[in-house]
Amino acid sequence: TTTTTTTTTSSEHTQISHILTLSKYTNERTINGVKFSPDGHYLCAVGDGGLVVVWSLPGTNSNNVATAAYRWCNTLTDEKDLQFKSIFNQSDDVMDISWCYSSKRFTV
């Protein structure tokens, strides 16, 4: 899973740059969906074989989405900078994720 950022520089041009490659448990599986939580502190990837991986920013105390976005884009240098949790559901492939408004729960 690769995290990228999109910055609009004008009405006609968009700049996309690579931030970080996230590979925990995702290298040998197909990823079907990736979404940030509404508060911006979590990133979840879902995929084949019931894969669900959630990465989080350590030491996150603020509910400020702009602060979280800044940290994802400007302070991370390695996947080791993130905390993560993986869930392997022994069922069908997971195709999408939906976060609740509080960012404390999600459904797949």
N, CA, C and O atoms as a Tinker XYZ file with bonds, in Angstrom:
   432  protein
     1  N      0.853000   -1.160000    0.000000    73     2
     2  CA     0.000000    0.000000    0.000000    64     1     3
     3  C      0.895000    1.217000    0.000000    63     2     4     5
     4  O      1.798000    1.313000    0.831000    81     3
     5  N      0.675000    2.142000   -0.899000    73     3     6
     6  CA     1.476000    3.343000   -0.990000    64     5     7
     7  C      0.620000    4.538000   -0.619000    63     6     8     9
     8  O     -0.484000    4.700000   -1.137000    81     7
     9  N      1.120000    5.369000    0.269000    73     7    10
    10  CA     0.423000    6.578000    0.665000    64     9    11
    11  C      0.955000    7.714000   -0.175000    63    10    12    13
    12  O      2.165000    7.933000   -0.234000    81    11
    13  N      0.056000    8.445000   -0.831000    73    11    14
    14  CA     0.470000    9.589000   -1.629000    64    13    15
    15  C     -0.318000   10.804000   -1.202000    63    14    16    17
    16  O     -1.362000   10.696000   -0.559000    81    15
    17  N      0.186000   11.940000   -1.560000    73    15    18
    18  CA    -0.511000   13.184000   -1.275000    64    17    19
    19  C     -0.779000   13.906000   -2.581000    63    18    20    21
    20  O      0.031000   13.857000   -3.506000    81    19
    21  N     -1.917000   14.574000   -2.652000    73    19    22
    22  CA    -2.266000   15.345000   -3.828000    64    21    23
    23  C     -2.346000   16.806000   -3.432000    63    22    24    25
    24  O     -3.065000   17.162000   -2.498000    81    23
    25  N     -1.621000   17.642000   -4.126000    73    23    26
    26  CA    -1.627000   19.069000   -3.857000    64    25    27
    27  C     -2.048000   19.798000   -5.122000    63    26    28    29
    28  O     -1.447000   19.614000   -6.181000    81    27
    29  N     -3.067000   20.613000   -5.015000    73    27    30
    30  CA    -3.503000   21.381000   -6.168000    64    29    31
    31  C     -2.689000   22.663000   -6.217000    63    30    32    33
    32  O     -2.727000   23.475000   -5.292000    81    31
    33  N     -1.955000   22.833000   -7.303000    73    31    34
    34  CA    -1.107000   24.007000   -7.449000    64    33    35
    35  C     -1.768000   25.091000   -8.287000    63    34    36    37
    36  O     -1.404000   26.261000   -8.176000    81    35
    37  N     -2.711000   24.731000   -9.105000    73    35    38
    38  CA    -3.499000   25.686000   -9.874000    64    37    39
    39  C     -4.762000   24.975000  -10.326000    63    38    40    41
    40  O     -4.962000   23.801000  -10.018000    81    39
    41  N     -5.602000   25.676000  -11.047000    73    39    42
    42  CA    -6.841000   25.062000  -11.485000    64    41    43
    43  C     -6.620000   23.975000  -12.531000    63    42    44    45
    44  O     -7.505000   23.151000  -12.761000    81    43
    45  N     -5.445000   23.963000  -13.170000    73    43    46
    46  CA    -5.193000   23.002000  -14.237000    64    45    47
    47  C     -4.227000   21.886000  -13.854000    63    46    48    49
    48  O     -4.209000   20.841000  -14.504000    81    47
    49  N     -3.420000   22.090000  -12.803000    73    47    50
    50  CA    -2.365000   21.132000  -12.497000    64    49    51
    51  C     -2.495000   20.601000  -11.074000    63    50    52    53
    52  O     -2.824000   21.339000  -10.145000    81    51
    53  N     -2.232000   19.325000  -10.928000    73    51    54
    54  CA    -2.224000   18.686000   -9.630000    64    53    55
    55  C     -0.897000   17.967000   -9.464000    63    54    56    57
    56  O     -0.441000   17.270000  -10.370000    81    55
    57  N     -0.287000   18.139000   -8.315000    73    55    58
    58  CA     0.978000   17.476000   -8.032000    64    57    59
    59  C      0.708000   16.296000   -7.110000    63    58    60    61
    60  O      0.076000   16.451000   -6.065000    81    59
    61  N      1.187000   15.122000   -7.494000    73    59    62
    62  CA     1.067000   13.923000   -6.673000    64    61    63
    63  C      2.469000   13.468000   -6.325000    63    62    64    65
    64  O      3.319000   13.329000   -7.204000    81    63
    65  N      2.715000   13.233000   -5.032000    73    63    66
    66  CA     4.052000   12.805000   -4.632000    64    65    67
    67  C      3.959000   11.608000   -3.684000    63    66    68    69
    68  O      3.017000   11.482000   -2.902000    81    67
    69  N      4.944000   10.753000   -3.774000    73    67    70
    70  CA     5.027000    9.572000   -2.925000    64    69    71
    71  C      5.451000    9.997000   -1.524000    63    70    72    73
    72  O      6.394000   10.773000   -1.367000    81    71
    73  N      4.759000    9.493000   -0.509000    73    71    74
    74  CA     5.111000    9.797000    0.877000    64    73    75
    75  C      5.796000    8.603000    1.514000    63    74    76    77
    76  O      6.894000    8.717000    2.060000    81    75
    77  N      5.131000    7.448000    1.438000    73    75    78
    78  CA     5.595000    6.290000    2.184000    64    77    79
    79  C      4.961000    5.034000    1.611000    63    78    80    81
    80  O      3.801000    5.065000    1.198000    81    79
    81  N      5.687000    3.944000    1.578000    73    79    82
    82  CA     5.124000    2.655000    1.188000    64    81    83
    83  C      4.832000    1.868000    2.451000    63    82    84    85
    84  O      5.718000    1.638000    3.274000    81    83
    85  N      3.579000    1.459000    2.596000    73    83    86
    86  CA     3.159000    0.668000    3.753000    64    85    87
    87  C      3.010000   -0.772000    3.298000    63    86    88    89
    88  O      2.233000   -1.060000    2.388000    81    87
    89  N      3.752000   -1.682000    3.929000    73    87    90
    90  CA     3.791000   -3.055000    3.428000    64    89    91
    91  C      3.404000   -4.118000    4.445000    63    90    92    93
    92  O      3.327000   -5.293000    4.085000    81    91
    93  N      3.160000   -3.758000    5.689000    73    91    94
    94  CA     2.824000   -4.767000    6.696000    64    93    95
    95  C      1.617000   -5.595000    6.254000    63    94    96    97
    96  O      0.509000   -5.073000    6.131000    81    95
    97  N      1.838000   -6.872000    6.020000    73    95    98
    98  CA     0.817000   -7.847000    5.646000    64    97    99
    99  C      0.161000   -7.575000    4.296000    63    98   100   101
   100  O     -0.791000   -8.269000    3.939000    81    99
   101  N      0.630000   -6.598000    3.540000    73    99   102
   102  CA    -0.031000   -6.272000    2.284000    64   101   103
   103  C      0.766000   -6.668000    1.052000    63   102   104   105
   104  O      0.243000   -6.575000   -0.058000    81   103
   105  N      2.008000   -7.103000    1.204000    73   103   106
   106  CA     2.852000   -7.397000    0.048000    64   105   107
   107  C      2.341000   -8.524000   -0.830000    63   106   108   109
   108  O      2.440000   -8.439000   -2.054000    81   107
   109  N      1.800000   -9.575000   -0.238000    73   107   110
   110  CA     1.400000  -10.737000   -1.018000    64   109   111
   111  C     -0.102000  -10.832000   -1.213000    63   110   112   113
   112  O     -0.602000  -11.874000   -1.638000    81   111
   113  N     -0.828000   -9.773000   -0.915000    73   111   114
   114  CA    -2.281000   -9.788000   -1.033000    64   113   115
   115  C     -2.750000   -8.629000   -1.898000    63   114   116   117
   116  O     -2.105000   -7.584000   -1.978000    81   115
   117  N     -3.883000   -8.844000   -2.538000    73   115   118
   118  CA    -4.479000   -7.780000   -3.326000    64   117   119
   119  C     -5.209000   -6.828000   -2.396000    63   118   120   121
   120  O     -5.998000   -7.263000   -1.557000    81   119
   121  N     -4.955000   -5.534000   -2.535000    73   119   122
   122  CA    -5.623000   -4.508000   -1.742000    64   121   123
   123  C     -6.803000   -3.990000   -2.553000    63   122   124   125
   124  O     -6.637000   -3.550000   -3.691000    81   123
   125  N     -7.999000   -4.045000   -1.963000    73   123   126
   126  CA    -9.215000   -3.636000   -2.659000    64   125   127
   127  C     -9.713000   -2.255000   -2.260000    63   126   128   129
   128  O    -10.495000   -1.646000   -2.991000    81   127
   129  N     -9.274000   -1.753000   -1.114000    73   127   130
   130  CA    -9.729000   -0.443000   -0.675000    64   129   131
   131  C     -8.815000    0.136000    0.381000    63   130   132   133
   132  O     -8.244000   -0.595000    1.191000    81   131
   133  N     -8.677000    1.453000    0.372000    73   131   134
   134  CA    -7.869000    2.167000    1.351000    64   133   135
   135  C     -8.607000    3.451000    1.700000    63   134   136   137
   136  O     -9.025000    4.187000    0.806000    81   135
   137  N     -8.775000    3.732000    3.015000    73   135   138
   138  CA    -9.444000    4.967000    3.428000    64   137   139
   139  C     -8.848000    5.493000    4.726000    63   138   140   141
   140  O     -8.503000    4.737000    5.634000    81   139
   141  N     -8.739000    6.829000    4.779000    73   139   142
   142  CA    -8.396000    7.503000    6.025000    64   141   143
   143  C     -9.643000    7.625000    6.882000    63   142   144   145
   144  O    -10.755000    7.730000    6.365000    81   143
   145  N     -9.454000    7.612000    8.196000    73   143   146
   146  CA   -10.562000    7.862000    9.113000    64   145   147
   147  C    -10.951000    9.337000    9.013000    63   146   148   149
   148  O    -10.140000   10.157000    8.583000    81   147
   149  N    -12.187000    9.688000    9.405000    73   147   150
   150  CA   -12.618000   11.091000    9.320000    64   149   151
   151  C    -11.718000   12.062000   10.087000    63   150   152   153
   152  O    -11.563000   13.210000    9.672000    81   151
   153  N    -11.125000   11.622000   11.194000    73   151   154
   154  CA   -10.248000   12.521000   11.952000    64   153   155
   155  C     -8.824000   12.554000   11.394000    63   154   156   157
   156  O     -7.994000   13.339000   11.853000    81   155
   157  N     -8.539000   11.697000   10.397000    73   155   158
   158  CA    -7.240000   11.694000    9.748000    64   157   159
   159  C     -6.136000   10.951000   10.474000    63   158   160   161
   160  O     -5.001000   10.933000    9.998000    81   159
   161  N     -6.428000   10.343000   11.602000    73   159   162
   162  CA    -5.391000    9.696000   12.408000    64   161   163
   163  C     -5.139000    8.233000   12.048000    63   162   164   165
   164  O     -4.122000    7.664000   12.443000    81   163
   165  N     -6.061000    7.621000   11.298000    73   163   166
   166  CA    -5.932000    6.211000   10.947000    64   165   167
   167  C     -6.036000    6.036000    9.439000    63   166   168   169
   168  O     -6.728000    6.789000    8.753000    81   167
   169  N     -5.338000    5.033000    8.944000    73   167   170
   170  CA    -5.432000    4.638000    7.546000    64   169   171
   171  C     -5.681000    3.143000    7.533000    63   170   172   173
   172  O     -4.934000    2.382000    8.148000    81   171
   173  N     -6.719000    2.719000    6.840000    73   171   174
   174  CA    -7.078000    1.303000    6.804000    64   173   175
   175  C     -6.998000    0.790000    5.374000    63   174   176   177
   176  O     -7.458000    1.447000    4.440000    81   175
   177  N     -6.407000   -0.391000    5.214000    73   175   178
   178  CA    -6.375000   -1.079000    3.924000    64   177   179
   179  C     -7.104000   -2.402000    4.082000    63   178   180   181
   180  O     -6.903000   -3.110000    5.069000    81   179
   181  N     -7.954000   -2.744000    3.109000    73   179   182
   182  CA    -8.682000   -4.011000    3.128000    64   181   183
   183  C     -8.408000   -4.746000    1.829000    63   182   184   185
   184  O     -8.140000   -4.131000    0.796000    81   183
   185  N     -8.479000   -6.078000    1.892000    73   183   186
   186  CA    -8.160000   -6.817000    0.686000    64   185   187
   187  C     -8.596000   -8.254000    0.689000    63   186   188   189
   188  O     -9.407000   -8.683000    1.510000    81   187
   189  N     -8.039000   -8.990000   -0.248000    73   187   190
   190  CA    -8.379000  -10.392000   -0.443000    64   189   191
   191  C     -8.001000  -11.226000    0.769000    63   190   192   193
   192  O     -7.076000  -10.894000    1.510000    81   191
   193  N     -8.727000  -12.304000    0.953000    73   191   194
   194  CA    -8.463000  -13.209000    2.059000    64   193   195
   195  C     -8.888000  -12.663000    3.403000    63   194   196   197
   196  O     -8.439000  -13.156000    4.438000    81   195
   197  N     -9.750000  -11.648000    3.410000    73   195   198
   198  CA   -10.244000  -11.083000    4.662000    64   197   199
   199  C     -9.264000  -10.136000    5.331000    63   198   200   201
   200  O     -9.372000   -9.887000    6.532000    81   199
   201  N     -8.315000   -9.606000    4.582000    73   199   202
   202  CA    -7.286000   -8.734000    5.136000    64   201   203
   203  C     -7.852000   -7.380000    5.557000    63   202   204   205
   204  O     -8.566000   -6.730000    4.794000    81   203
   205  N     -7.522000   -6.960000    6.784000    73   203   206
   206  CA    -7.810000   -5.616000    7.277000    64   205   207
   207  C     -6.576000   -5.169000    8.069000    63   206   208   209
   208  O     -6.216000   -5.793000    9.067000    81   207
   209  N     -5.936000   -4.094000    7.622000    73   207   210
   210  CA    -4.776000   -3.548000    8.326000    64   209   211
   211  C     -5.058000   -2.073000    8.605000    63   210   212   213
   212  O     -5.461000   -1.329000    7.711000    81   211
   213  N     -4.841000   -1.658000    9.864000    73   211   214
   214  CA    -5.040000   -0.262000   10.249000    64   213   215
   215  C     -3.716000    0.290000   10.770000    63   214   216   217
   216  O     -3.126000   -0.255000   11.703000    81   215
   217  N     -3.258000    1.385000   10.149000    73   215   218
   218  CA    -2.082000    2.097000   10.617000    64   217   219
   219  C     -2.552000    3.338000   11.358000    63   218   220   221
   220  O     -3.557000    3.941000   10.982000    81   219
   221  N     -1.837000    3.724000   12.406000    73   219   222
   222  CA    -2.218000    4.924000   13.148000    64   221   223
   223  C     -0.983000    5.754000   13.474000    63   222   224   225
   224  O      0.130000    5.244000   13.601000    81   223
   225  N     -1.226000    7.054000   13.602000    73   223   226
   226  CA    -0.166000    7.971000   14.007000    64   225   227
   227  C      0.050000    7.824000   15.501000    63   226   228   229
   228  O     -0.915000    7.934000   16.257000    81   227
   229  N      1.253000    7.585000   15.959000    73   227   230
   230  CA     1.490000    7.475000   17.402000    64   229   231
   231  C      1.375000    8.838000   18.084000    63   230   232   233
   232  O      1.670000    9.873000   17.486000    81   231
   233  N      0.945000    8.820000   19.335000    73   231   234
   234  CA     0.866000   10.047000   20.109000    64   233   235
   235  C     -0.142000   11.040000   19.607000    63   234   236   237
   236  O      0.055000   12.248000   19.734000    81   235
   237  N     -1.231000   10.544000   19.031000    73   235   238
   238  CA    -2.241000   11.426000   18.472000    64   237   239
   239  C     -3.231000   11.823000   19.551000    63   238   240   241
   240  O     -3.980000   10.986000   20.055000    81   239
   241  N     -3.233000   13.105000   19.906000    73   239   242
   242  CA    -4.142000   13.606000   20.925000    64   241   243
   243  C     -5.128000   14.621000   20.378000    63   242   244   245
   244  O     -6.123000   14.928000   21.034000    81   243
   245  N     -4.875000   15.136000   19.216000    73   243   246
   246  CA    -5.693000   16.195000   18.646000    64   245   247
   247  C     -6.755000   15.624000   17.719000    63   246   248   249
   248  O     -6.528000   14.610000   17.059000    81   247
   249  N     -7.905000   16.267000   17.670000    73   247   250
   250  CA    -8.943000   15.898000   16.709000    64   249   251
   251  C     -8.869000   16.778000   15.472000    63   250   252   253
   252  O     -9.797000   16.786000   14.663000    81   251
   253  N     -7.799000   17.507000   15.317000    73   251   254
   254  CA    -7.620000   18.417000   14.210000    64   253   255
   255  C     -7.166000   17.639000   12.973000    63   254   256   257
   256  O     -6.070000   17.077000   12.950000    81   255
   257  N     -8.018000   17.612000   11.951000    73   255   258
   258  CA    -7.708000   16.863000   10.733000    64   257   259
   259  C     -6.499000   17.466000   10.021000    63   258   260   261
   260  O     -5.685000   16.731000    9.462000    81   259
   261  N     -6.373000   18.784000   10.034000    73   259   262
   262  CA    -5.236000   19.432000    9.368000    64   261   263
   263  C     -3.918000   19.026000   10.016000    63   262   264   265
   264  O     -2.926000   18.817000    9.317000    81   263
   265  N     -3.895000   18.913000   11.341000    73   263   266
   266  CA    -2.686000   18.483000   12.046000    64   265   267
   267  C     -2.332000   17.053000   11.664000    63   266   268   269
   268  O     -1.166000   16.741000   11.420000    81   267
   269  N     -3.342000   16.181000   11.612000    73   267   270
   270  CA    -3.107000   14.782000   11.233000    64   269   271
   271  C     -2.598000   14.696000    9.794000    63   270   272   273
   272  O     -1.657000   13.953000    9.515000    81   271
   273  N     -3.206000   15.443000    8.889000    73   271   274
   274  CA    -2.773000   15.431000    7.492000    64   273   275
   275  C     -1.330000   15.908000    7.369000    63   274   276   277
   276  O     -0.548000   15.337000    6.609000    81   275
   277  N     -0.979000   16.949000    8.112000    73   275   278
   278  CA     0.391000   17.439000    8.097000    64   277   279
   279  C      1.356000   16.349000    8.564000    63   278   280   281
   280  O      2.415000   16.152000    7.968000    81   279
   281  N      0.984000   15.647000    9.631000    73   279   282
   282  CA     1.866000   14.597000   10.156000    64   281   283
   283  C      2.022000   13.458000    9.156000    63   282   284   285
   284  O      3.129000   12.944000    8.995000    81   283
   285  N      0.941000   13.043000    8.471000    73   283   286
   286  CA     1.050000   11.988000    7.462000    64   285   287
   287  C      1.974000   12.441000    6.329000    63   286   288   289
   288  O      2.786000   11.658000    5.836000    81   287
   289  N      1.854000   13.678000    5.928000    73   287   290
   290  CA     2.575000   14.161000    4.747000    64   289   291
   291  C      3.992000   14.654000    5.014000    63   290   292   293
   292  O      4.830000   14.615000    4.113000    81   291
   293  N      4.279000   15.115000    6.226000    73   291   294
   294  CA     5.543000   15.801000    6.438000    64   293   295
   295  C      6.443000   15.235000    7.524000    63   294   296   297
   296  O      7.618000   15.598000    7.579000    81   295
   297  N      5.947000   14.367000    8.382000    73   295   298
   298  CA     6.799000   13.904000    9.475000    64   297   299
   299  C      7.159000   12.424000    9.404000    63   298   300   301
   300  O      8.054000   11.978000   10.122000    81   299
   301  N      6.489000   11.664000    8.563000    73   299   302
   302  CA     6.778000   10.232000    8.478000    64   301   303
   303  C      7.933000    9.974000    7.528000    63   302   304   305
   304  O      7.979000   10.520000    6.426000    81   303
   305  N      8.860000    9.143000    7.961000    73   303   306
   306  CA     9.973000    8.775000    7.097000    64   305   307
   307  C     10.061000    7.276000    6.875000    63   306   308   309
   308  O     10.739000    6.827000    5.951000    81   307
   309  N      9.378000    6.490000    7.715000    73   307   310
   310  CA     9.452000    5.038000    7.625000    64   309   311
   311  C      8.183000    4.440000    8.204000    63   310   312   313
   312  O      7.540000    5.032000    9.071000    81   311
   313  N      7.834000    3.269000    7.716000    73   311   314
   314  CA     6.651000    2.577000    8.240000    64   313   315
   315  C      6.782000    2.295000    9.738000    63   314   316   317
   316  O      5.777000    2.163000   10.438000    81   315
   317  N      8.008000    2.204000   10.223000    73   315   318
   318  CA     8.248000    1.960000   11.647000    64   317   319
   319  C      7.781000    3.124000   12.518000    63   318   320   321
   320  O      7.618000    2.969000   13.728000    81   319
   321  N      7.564000    4.303000   11.898000    73   319   322
   322  CA     7.070000    5.466000   12.636000    64   321   323
   323  C      5.593000    5.329000   13.005000    63   322   324   325
   324  O      5.081000    6.104000   13.813000    81   323
   325  N      4.909000    4.348000   12.417000    73   323   326
   326  CA     3.472000    4.157000   12.628000    64   325   327
   327  C      3.191000    2.953000   13.507000    63   326   328   329
   328  O      3.977000    2.007000   13.550000    81   327
   329  N      2.084000    2.992000   14.196000    73   327   330
   330  CA     1.579000    1.814000   14.895000    64   329   331
   331  C      0.618000    1.122000   13.932000    63   330   332   333
   332  O      0.008000    1.786000   13.093000    81   331
   333  N      0.473000   -0.202000   14.036000    73   331   334
   334  CA    -0.469000   -0.880000   13.157000    64   333   335
   335  C     -1.114000   -2.061000   13.860000    63   334   336   337
   336  O     -0.588000   -2.601000   14.833000    81   335
   337  N     -2.244000   -2.435000   13.349000    73   335   338
   338  CA    -2.981000   -3.601000   13.833000    64   337   339
   339  C     -3.519000   -4.326000   12.609000    63   338   340   341
   340  O     -4.066000   -3.694000   11.705000    81   339
   341  N     -3.371000   -5.635000   12.572000    73   339   342
   342  CA    -3.905000   -6.404000   11.448000    64   341   343
   343  C     -4.964000   -7.384000   11.940000    63   342   344   345
   344  O     -4.877000   -7.933000   13.038000    81   343
   345  N     -5.949000   -7.579000   11.100000    73   343   346
   346  CA    -7.046000   -8.506000   11.383000    64   345   347
   347  C     -7.185000   -9.395000   10.157000    63   346   348   349
   348  O     -7.323000   -8.896000    9.040000    81   347
   349  N     -7.151000  -10.684000   10.354000    73   347   350
   350  CA    -7.373000  -11.594000    9.246000    64   349   351
   351  C     -8.689000  -12.303000    9.473000    63   350   352   353
   352  O     -8.801000  -13.178000   10.332000    81   351
   353  N     -9.669000  -11.923000    8.705000    73   351   354
   354  CA   -10.992000  -12.522000    8.765000    64   353   355
   355  C    -10.970000  -13.774000    7.891000    63   354   356   357
   356  O    -10.603000  -13.697000    6.718000    81   355
   357  N    -11.339000  -14.875000    8.419000    73   355   358
   358  CA   -11.300000  -16.137000    7.678000    64   357   359
   359  C    -12.480000  -16.292000    6.744000    63   358   360   361
   360  O    -12.977000  -17.401000    6.550000    81   359
   361  N    -12.928000  -15.215000    6.175000    73   359   362
   362  CA   -14.081000  -15.275000    5.276000    64   361   363
   363  C    -13.690000  -14.765000    3.900000    63   362   364   365
   364  O    -12.532000  -14.855000    3.492000    81   363
   365  N    -14.650000  -14.242000    3.213000    73   363   366
   366  CA   -14.446000  -13.765000    1.847000    64   365   367
   367  C    -13.521000  -12.560000    1.793000    63   366   368   369
   368  O    -13.111000  -12.018000    2.819000    81   367
   369  N    -13.210000  -12.163000    0.585000    73   367   370
   370  CA   -12.405000  -10.972000    0.369000    64   369   371
   371  C    -13.146000   -9.745000    0.890000    63   370   372   373
   372  O    -14.374000   -9.684000    0.844000    81   371
   373  N    -12.397000   -8.783000    1.378000    73   371   374
   374  CA   -12.980000   -7.525000    1.854000    64   373   375
   375  C    -12.812000   -6.506000    0.734000    63   374   376   377
   376  O    -11.705000   -6.306000    0.234000    81   375
   377  N    -13.904000   -5.863000    0.341000    73   375   378
   378  CA   -13.881000   -4.976000   -0.814000    64   377   379
   379  C    -13.851000   -3.487000   -0.462000    63   378   380   381
   380  O    -13.383000   -2.677000   -1.262000    81   379
   381  N    -14.342000   -3.116000    0.723000    73   379   382
   382  CA   -14.421000   -1.700000    1.051000    64   381   383
   383  C    -14.490000   -1.523000    2.560000    63   382   384   385
   384  O    -14.713000   -2.482000    3.299000    81   383
   385  N    -14.298000   -0.302000    3.005000    73   383   386
   386  CA   -14.355000    0.043000    4.425000    64   385   387
   387  C    -15.167000    1.322000    4.574000    63   386   388   389
   388  O    -15.148000    2.194000    3.706000    81   387
   389  N    -15.875000    1.416000    5.683000    73   387   390
   390  CA   -16.617000    2.629000    6.005000    64   389   391
   391  C    -16.364000    2.974000    7.470000    63   390   392   393
   392  O    -16.600000    2.151000    8.354000    81   391
   393  N    -15.884000    4.195000    7.727000    73   391   394
   394  CA   -15.598000    4.656000    9.083000    64   393   395
   395  C    -16.829000    5.330000    9.666000    63   394   396   397
   396  O    -17.588000    5.959000    8.928000    81   395
   397  N    -17.045000    5.217000   10.966000    73   395   398
   398  CA   -18.080000    6.009000   11.624000    64   397   399
   399  C    -17.540000    7.419000   11.832000    63   398   400   401
   400  O    -16.330000    7.637000   11.774000    81   399
   401  N    -18.419000    8.362000   12.070000    73   399   402
   402  CA   -18.015000    9.773000   12.158000    64   401   403
   403  C    -16.982000   10.051000   13.243000    63   402   404   405
   404  O    -16.203000   10.996000   13.119000    81   403
   405  N    -16.960000    9.238000   14.313000    73   403   406
   406  CA   -16.033000    9.480000   15.425000    64   405   407
   407  C    -14.636000    8.890000   15.170000    63   406   408   409
   408  O    -13.705000    9.161000   15.929000    81   407
   409  N    -14.491000    8.107000   14.133000    73   407   410
   410  CA   -13.231000    7.421000   13.783000    64   409   411
   411  C    -12.848000    6.332000   14.774000    63   410   412   413
   412  O    -11.709000    5.864000   14.758000    81   411
   413  N    -13.758000    5.924000   15.621000    73   411   414
   414  CA   -13.465000    4.883000   16.609000    64   413   415
   415  C    -13.871000    3.484000   16.136000    63   414   416   417
   416  O    -13.417000    2.483000   16.690000    81   415
   417  N    -14.719000    3.418000   15.121000    73   415   418
   418  CA   -15.179000    2.120000   14.596000    64   417   419
   419  C    -15.267000    2.186000   13.083000    63   418   420   421
   420  O    -15.385000    3.258000   12.488000    81   419
   421  N    -15.206000    0.994000   12.472000    73   419   422
   422  CA   -15.410000    0.920000   11.030000    64   421   423
   423  C    -16.090000   -0.402000   10.709000    63   422   424   425
   424  O    -16.090000   -1.331000   11.516000    81   423
   425  N    -16.666000   -0.466000    9.521000    73   423   426
   426  CA   -17.262000   -1.702000    9.032000    64   425   427
   427  C    -16.603000   -2.050000    7.716000    63   426   428   429
   428  O    -16.176000   -1.171000    6.968000    81   427
   429  N    -16.523000   -3.348000    7.438000    73   427   430
   430  CA   -15.952000   -3.815000    6.175000    64   429   431
   431  C    -16.948000   -4.697000    5.479000    63   430   432
   432  O    -16.672000   -5.202000    4.391000    81   431
